[in-house]
Amino acid sequence: MKPSARSVVHHVLYFADSSGRIHEKPPQGGEPGFSGMRAGGASIPLGGWAVGAQPHFFPEGLALLVPKGADLVIQYHFHPIGKPEVEKSVVGLYFAKKIPERTLTRIQMPPSYSLFSGLDIPPGEKDFVIRDSYMLPTAVDAVGVGAHAHYIAKQLKMTATLPSGEIKTLLFIKDWDFAWQDRYFFQELVALPRGTRLDTDIHWDNSVENPRNPRIPPCG
């Protein structure tokens, strides 16, 4: 992903539409494209790019499935800088040389967030925390992990408690920075047996002491 207007493109998300019909959606204005957080109905998430992110290849034998004839949808998230900008990105797609040997799947915890979850952090709350847990119904090999939050997030953590009682820390960001994000791929696949419990903690600081709080006085 190479954006041309680097000062305003904060991140993008990629989706595929298996119906191959989203390109027929009428544009909103004189240029192609449309607004909205639902990606026009595209239902296959393909990841994304954010400020600070580095390119990664999946381990050998793994790839994402994009159905033949699908539309590729790119959802842009822009930051205003006070003057007009023109954006025209270059996106590189790398195709697998053979059919993947294994299936990739995502686990999102919590399953929804922000405006889709009704998240409401009280003004002045210095350590607002939500937690989520998920029990793996089958054995998996973890490929990587990532996190997403906005300005006032402070700390994000994910652990895996194996059936043996052993606890593995899969992600621990002690000082979250919305302006610098990446996904983290493990150097070796992490074996997580069936019955492993995944736990996530997300902390926010909506107080005046948080220098990254964009709203002073804080609001909910």
C-alpha angles and dihedrals in degrees: 000000000000114000117197096208097054094168094064106029106089098169144332134213125211126217137171125218109209092198091063091218106107091091086068091063109115115250121247100234134343096319131062117267142063137230132245142089096251096074092235092291097306104152105187113085115210101178126251150225131262137178108291095018119138126208115262134187121213116244117272112289096025130102142146118257117236111180119232111267094018122146117239111223122196116196113201126205111199133193116209118235099181099263137069119273134186119220127199115160134199114219123192121207120197116201126210116245092224141011110290116259094215138033123249120213135173130228114199118195118223092021092226133022145179116010091356092059102041091245108180118177112195116238111260094020105142099189113024110171136189124184135194135184134196130186115216109236091200139020115276140179109228114225101184147325138224141177138216131196138132138247103304097044112117111176136015126185138174126187134179119216108200122211087254090062094251113140121213122191107222098175134008120171107177098182112029117207116193090199095060120047140157143162116245122222118199116240087230129019111267112229111221113183124217109280094035111146118221116205127190131190122190121187128195131189112207095170132113088249091069106095090199094056104117093199120065115204089038119242133197 
